Amino acid sequence: MKISEKKRGKICEQILLYLFSQSPKAMFTSYIAEEIARDEEFVKKLLIELKQKKLLIEIKKNKEGIEYIRRSRWKLSNAAYEFYKQSQI
């Protein structure tokens, strides 16, 4: 089933809003997918698209500096965070 660009945009907005609410904490893909009730693979594709638009930062290492093999954490870029912060006022 194909999802329209309008609906993809709305799902991306949900992802960004969720990450803004959790900021500055970085969230795993699986937690984001669970929160917005979407499939992990679909959410991962959207997260990669948002990363390419420089709205998200992908973190591939844990707190000790060891690289994840299959996981990624995501957080808002500084520019995206400032934009959301301004719109909240």
Buried (B, 14 or more C-beta within 10 A) or exposed (E): EEEEEEEBEEBBEBBBEBBBEBBEEBBBBEBBBEBBEBEBEEBBEBBBEBBEEEBBBBBEEEEEEEEEEEEBBBBBBEEBBEBBEEEEE
